[in-house]
Amino acid sequence: MSENLEKRSDGKGGYLAVIILLLLGLAMMAWLWSSKNTALDACMNENKQLNADMNGMNEMLSGYVGNMTNDLKKDFTNMLETYDALLEKDASQADSINAQKAKIQELMDQVDRGKMTAHQLFLAKKEIETLRNIMKGYVYQIDSLNTLNLRLTNNLDSTNRVLSTTKTERDQYQKEAELSAEQIKKGSKLNAYGFTSGGLKEKLNSTMTDTDRARNTVQIYSTFTVGKNPITKAGRKMVYMQVVDPSGKTMQQSSGNVISTEKGQVAYSDKKEVDYNNEALDMSIYYSLRGTEAQKGNYKVNIYCEGHLIGSDSFTLK
């Protein structure tokens, strides 16, 4: 019996302890809730005070808002004009520059709509400083590119001047070379002189002798000297004789006897190959009439070599 009473006494004591702990917890929660409410009330009161201060400041600065707005509009306008100038200098930055212009235009529209407090205008002014710094970066970048382009253009101009000078010098050298080549060409032309030309008749012993009688002439000859020339190329050369009769016709054995000269195609009467060694060379060329009777009158003899007329002579048959 006494044991049961002790157990009941212990159970009542445990319940009492739990109740006491719950009451303490409720008291703590009530205290915390009260503290939070007090802090919240303090924050709300502080916020009200700050709003009141801000409203008071806006009222105090209301007289200056108009000037601030005008300054911002002026800044925005100047920045837009600067960005337009940058686009003219370098269109490669068009996308990013136009994006900055859009931001500026949006802020400018907000200012134009009005009803902005001094605080809002202050924030807009801070934003424009940020945009201005971005703009300075574009200015520096584009100016650097323009400076580089200018340097490259100057270098290109210098190169073009050098090329122009080189071309002028080259053309001058070419002219001098052509002139020298022409002079060499002229200087290499052979010259024939010391002519003796006329008709030949055949004697009874089959030897030939000079004659001025047309009816006795069986050959026409020309003896001359090819002058010394150290410039022309030495070697075998073909020398052509053209005999023009009194009627103006070239005397030929064949109509195919034609050579190319600096004056065009020329018919020739006969030819002779010689070995020319740049020294004076005496030679003769003979044209046989082969039974054709020579005309009376004046004859002309032209000597050609390497496409050039190198000498002329004339004689008369009676």
VEXDREN-2710 file (C-alpha; in Angstrom, 1 decimal):
% VEXDREN-2710
k/r/px/py/pz
1/MET/0.0/0.0/0.0
2/SER/2.7/2.4/0.9
3/GLU/4.5/1.5/-2.4
4/ASN/1.5/2.5/-4.5
5/LEU/1.3/5.8/-2.7
6/GLU/4.9/6.5/-3.4
7/LYS/4.4/5.7/-7.2
8/ARG/1.5/8.1/-7.3
9/SER/3.5/10.8/-5.6
10/ASP/6.3/10.4/-8.1
11/GLY/3.9/10.6/-11.1
12/LYS/2.4/13.8/-9.8
13/GLY/5.9/15.3/-9.4
14/GLY/6.8/14.6/-13.0
15/TYR/3.6/16.2/-14.4
16/LEU/4.3/19.2/-12.3
17/ALA/7.9/19.6/-13.7
18/VAL/6.6/19.4/-17.3
19/ILE/4.0/22.0/-16.6
20/ILE/6.6/24.3/-15.1
21/LEU/8.8/23.9/-18.2
22/LEU/5.9/24.6/-20.6
23/LEU/5.1/27.7/-18.7
24/LEU/8.7/28.9/-18.8
25/GLY/8.8/28.2/-22.6
26/LEU/5.6/30.2/-23.1
27/ALA/7.0/33.1/-21.1
28/MET/10.2/33.0/-23.2
29/MET/8.2/33.0/-26.5
30/ALA/6.1/35.9/-25.3
31/TRP/9.2/37.8/-24.4
32/LEU/10.8/37.2/-27.8
33/TRP/7.6/38.1/-29.6
34/SER/7.4/41.3/-27.7
35/SER/11.0/42.1/-28.5
36/LYS/10.5/41.5/-32.2
37/ASN/7.4/43.7/-32.2
38/THR/9.3/46.4/-30.5
39/ALA/12.2/46.1/-33.0
40/LEU/9.7/46.1/-35.9
41/ASP/8.0/49.1/-34.5
42/ALA/11.3/50.8/-34.2
43/CYS/12.2/50.0/-37.8
44/MET/8.9/51.2/-39.1
45/ASN/9.3/54.4/-37.1
46/GLU/12.8/54.9/-38.5
47/ASN/11.6/54.2/-42.0
48/LYS/8.8/56.8/-41.6
49/GLN/11.4/59.2/-40.3
50/LEU/13.6/58.6/-43.3
51/ASN/10.7/59.0/-45.7
52/ALA/9.8/62.2/-43.9
53/ASP/13.4/63.4/-44.2
54/MET/13.5/62.5/-47.8
55/ASN/10.3/64.2/-48.6
56/GLY/11.6/67.2/-46.7
57/MET/14.8/67.2/-48.7
58/ASN/12.8/66.9/-51.9
59/GLU/10.7/69.8/-50.9
60/MET/13.8/71.7/-49.9
61/LEU/15.5/70.9/-53.3
62/SER/12.4/71.4/-55.3
63/GLY/13.7/74.8/-56.4
64/TYR/16.8/73.2/-57.8
65/VAL/15.1/70.3/-59.6
66/GLY/14.4/72.4/-62.7
67/ASN/18.1/73.3/-63.1
68/MET/19.2/69.7/-62.5
69/THR/16.7/68.5/-65.1
70/ASN/18.1/71.0/-67.7
71/ASP/21.6/70.0/-66.9
72/LEU/20.8/66.3/-67.4
73/LYS/19.0/67.0/-70.7
74/LYS/22.0/69.0/-71.9
75/ASP/24.4/66.1/-70.9
76/PHE/22.1/63.6/-72.6
77/THR/22.0/65.6/-75.8
78/ASN/25.8/66.1/-75.8
79/MET/26.4/62.4/-75.3
80/LEU/24.0/61.5/-78.1
81/GLU/25.8/63.9/-80.4
82/THR/29.2/62.4/-79.4
83/TYR/27.9/58.9/-80.1
84/ASP/26.7/60.0/-83.5
85/ALA/30.1/61.4/-84.3
86/LEU/31.7/58.2/-83.2
87/LEU/29.5/56.2/-85.5
88/GLU/30.6/58.4/-88.4
89/LYS/34.2/57.6/-87.6
90/ASP/33.8/53.9/-87.1
91/ALA/30.6/52.0/-88.1
92/SER/32.1/48.7/-86.8
93/GLN/31.0/49.6/-83.3
94/ALA/27.4/50.4/-84.4
95/ASP/25.6/47.7/-82.4
96/SER/27.2/48.5/-79.0
97/ILE/27.1/52.3/-79.5
98/ASN/23.4/52.2/-80.5
99/ALA/22.7/50.1/-77.4
100/GLN/24.2/52.9/-75.2
101/LYS/22.3/55.5/-77.2
102/ALA/19.1/53.6/-76.4
103/LYS/19.8/53.7/-72.7
104/ILE/20.5/57.4/-72.9
105/GLN/17.3/58.1/-74.8
106/GLU/15.3/56.1/-72.2
107/LEU/16.7/58.2/-69.4
108/MET/16.1/61.3/-71.4
109/ASP/12.5/60.3/-71.9
110/GLN/12.1/59.8/-68.2
111/VAL/13.4/63.3/-67.5
112/ASP/11.2/64.8/-70.2
113/ARG/8.1/63.2/-68.6
114/GLY/8.9/65.1/-65.4
115/LYS/7.6/64.4/-61.9
116/MET/11.0/63.1/-60.9
117/THR/12.2/63.7/-57.3
118/ALA/15.6/65.1/-56.5
119/HIS/16.7/61.7/-55.4
120/GLN/15.6/60.1/-58.7
121/LEU/17.4/62.8/-60.6
122/PHE/20.5/62.2/-58.5
123/LEU/20.3/58.5/-59.5
124/ALA/19.9/59.5/-63.1
125/LYS/23.0/61.7/-62.8
126/LYS/25.0/58.8/-61.4
127/GLU/23.8/56.7/-64.3
128/ILE/24.9/59.3/-66.8
129/GLU/28.4/59.3/-65.3
130/THR/28.5/55.5/-65.8
131/LEU/27.4/56.0/-69.4
132/ARG/29.9/58.8/-69.9
133/ASN/32.8/56.5/-68.8
134/ILE/31.6/53.9/-71.3
135/MET/31.6/56.6/-74.0
136/LYS/35.1/57.6/-73.1
137/GLY/36.2/54.0/-73.7
138/TYR/34.7/54.1/-77.2
139/VAL/36.3/57.5/-77.9
140/TYR/39.7/56.1/-76.9
141/GLN/39.3/52.9/-78.9
142/ILE/38.0/54.6/-82.0
143/ASP/40.7/57.3/-81.8
144/SER/43.3/54.7/-81.4
145/LEU/42.0/52.9/-84.5
146/ASN/41.9/56.2/-86.5
147/THR/45.4/57.0/-85.4
148/LEU/46.5/53.5/-86.5
149/ASN/44.6/54.0/-89.8
150/LEU/46.2/57.4/-90.3
151/ARG/49.7/55.9/-89.6
152/LEU/48.9/53.1/-92.1
153/THR/47.6/55.6/-94.6
154/ASN/50.8/57.7/-94.2
155/ASN/52.9/54.6/-94.6
156/LEU/50.9/53.6/-97.7
157/ASP/51.4/57.1/-99.1
158/SER/55.1/56.9/-98.5
159/THR/55.2/53.5/-100.1
160/ASN/53.2/54.9/-103.1
161/ARG/55.6/57.8/-103.4
162/VAL/58.6/55.4/-103.3
163/LEU/56.9/53.2/-105.9
164/SER/56.1/56.2/-108.0
165/THR/59.7/57.3/-107.8
166/THR/60.9/53.8/-108.6
167/LYS/58.5/53.6/-111.5
168/THR/59.7/57.0/-112.8
169/GLU/63.3/55.9/-112.5
170/ARG/62.5/52.5/-114.1
171/ASP/60.8/54.3/-117.0
172/GLN/63.8/56.6/-117.3
173/TYR/66.1/53.6/-117.3
174/GLN/63.9/51.9/-119.9
175/LYS/64.0/55.0/-122.1
176/GLU/67.7/55.2/-121.8
177/ALA/68.0/51.5/-122.5
178/GLU/65.8/51.9/-125.5
179/LEU/67.7/54.9/-126.7
180/SER/71.0/53.0/-126.2
181/ALA/69.6/50.0/-128.0
182/GLU/68.4/52.3/-130.9
183/GLN/71.9/53.9/-131.0
184/ILE/73.5/50.5/-131.0
185/LYS/71.2/49.4/-133.7
186/LYS/72.0/52.4/-135.8
187/GLY/75.7/52.1/-134.9
188/SER/75.7/48.5/-135.9
189/LYS/74.4/49.3/-139.4
190/LEU/77.0/48.6/-142.1
191/ASN/78.1/51.3/-144.5
192/ALA/79.2/50.8/-148.2
193/TYR/81.3/53.3/-150.0
194/GLY/83.9/53.7/-152.8
195/PHE/81.6/52.5/-155.6
196/THR/82.5/51.6/-159.1
197/SER/79.5/50.4/-161.1
198/GLY/78.7/49.8/-164.7
199/GLY/78.3/47.4/-167.6
200/LEU/80.7/44.6/-168.8
201/LYS/81.2/43.2/-172.2
202/GLU/82.7/39.8/-173.1
203/LYS/85.9/39.9/-175.2
204/LEU/86.9/37.2/-177.7
205/ASN/89.1/35.5/-175.2
206/SER/86.0/35.2/-172.9
207/THR/87.3/37.8/-170.4
208/MET/85.2/40.7/-169.3
209/THR/85.9/44.4/-169.7
210/ASP/84.1/47.7/-168.9
211/THR/81.7/49.1/-171.5
212/ASP/79.3/52.1/-171.6
213/ARG/77.4/50.7/-174.6
214/ALA/74.1/49.2/-173.9
215/ARG/74.1/46.8/-176.9
216/ASN/77.5/45.3/-175.8
217/THR/76.6/44.9/-172.1
218/VAL/76.2/41.3/-170.9
219/GLN/76.7/41.9/-167.2
220/ILE/76.2/44.7/-164.7
221/TYR/78.5/44.9/-161.7
222/SER/79.1/47.0/-158.6
223/THR/82.4/47.0/-156.7
224/PHE/82.5/48.7/-153.3
225/THR/83.9/48.5/-149.8
226/VAL/81.9/47.5/-146.7
227/GLY/83.3/49.7/-144.0
228/LYS/84.8/48.8/-140.6
229/ASN/82.3/48.5/-137.8
230/PRO/83.4/47.2/-134.3
231/ILE/79.8/47.2/-133.0
232/THR/78.0/45.0/-135.4
233/LYS/78.1/41.2/-135.0
234/ALA/80.8/39.5/-137.0
235/GLY/80.2/36.4/-139.1
236/ARG/78.6/35.3/-142.4
237/LYS/76.5/38.0/-144.0
238/MET/74.4/38.1/-147.1
239/VAL/74.8/41.3/-149.2
240/TYR/72.1/42.1/-151.9
241/MET/72.4/44.2/-155.0
242/GLN/69.4/45.9/-156.6
243/VAL/69.8/47.2/-160.2
244/VAL/67.1/49.5/-161.3
245/ASP/66.9/50.0/-165.1
246/PRO/66.0/53.4/-166.9
247/SER/62.3/52.4/-166.8
248/GLY/62.4/52.1/-163.0
249/LYS/62.1/48.4/-163.0
250/THR/64.3/46.1/-160.8
251/MET/66.3/43.7/-163.0
252/GLN/65.7/40.1/-161.7
253/GLN/66.3/36.6/-162.7
254/SER/63.3/35.5/-160.6
255/SER/60.2/37.3/-159.3
256/GLY/60.9/35.5/-156.0
257/ASN/64.1/37.4/-155.4
258/VAL/62.6/39.7/-152.6
259/ILE/64.0/40.7/-149.2
260/SER/62.5/42.3/-146.1
261/THR/63.9/45.7/-145.2
262/GLU/63.2/48.6/-142.9
263/LYS/61.2/50.1/-145.8
264/GLY/59.3/47.0/-146.6
265/GLN/59.7/44.3/-149.2
266/VAL/62.4/45.1/-151.9
267/ALA/63.2/43.1/-155.0
268/TYR/66.9/42.4/-155.6
269/SER/68.9/41.5/-158.7
270/ASP/71.7/39.3/-157.2
271/LYS/73.4/38.6/-153.9
272/LYS/76.7/37.4/-152.4
273/GLU/77.6/36.0/-149.0
274/VAL/80.7/37.3/-147.3
275/ASP/82.6/36.6/-144.1
276/TYR/82.6/39.9/-142.2
277/ASN/85.1/40.3/-139.3
278/ASN/84.3/43.9/-138.4
279/GLU/87.1/45.2/-140.7
280/ALA/86.8/47.0/-144.0
281/LEU/86.0/44.5/-146.8
282/ASP/86.3/45.0/-150.5
283/MET/83.7/43.1/-152.6
284/SER/81.9/42.9/-156.0
285/ILE/78.5/41.6/-157.0
286/TYR/77.6/40.7/-160.6
287/TYR/74.3/40.5/-162.4
288/SER/74.1/38.6/-165.7
289/LEU/71.7/39.7/-168.4
290/ARG/71.6/36.2/-169.9
291/GLY/70.9/37.3/-173.4
292/THR/68.6/40.2/-172.5
293/GLU/69.6/43.5/-174.2
294/ALA/70.2/46.3/-171.8
295/GLN/68.3/49.6/-172.2
296/LYS/70.0/52.9/-172.9
297/GLY/69.9/55.4/-170.1
298/ASN/70.6/55.9/-166.4
299/TYR/70.9/52.9/-164.0
300/LYS/70.8/52.9/-160.2
301/VAL/72.4/50.4/-157.9
302/ASN/71.3/49.9/-154.3
303/ILE/73.2/47.6/-151.8
304/TYR/71.3/46.0/-148.9
305/CYS/72.6/44.1/-145.9
306/GLU/70.6/42.8/-142.8
307/GLY/67.5/44.7/-143.9
308/HIS/69.3/48.1/-144.3
309/LEU/70.2/50.1/-147.4
310/ILE/74.0/50.5/-146.8
311/GLY/75.0/52.3/-150.0
312/SER/74.0/53.5/-153.5
313/ASP/75.6/54.2/-156.9
314/SER/74.6/55.0/-160.5
315/PHE/75.9/54.7/-164.0
316/THR/74.8/55.4/-167.7
317/LEU/74.7/53.1/-170.7
318/LYS/74.6/54.7/-174.1
END
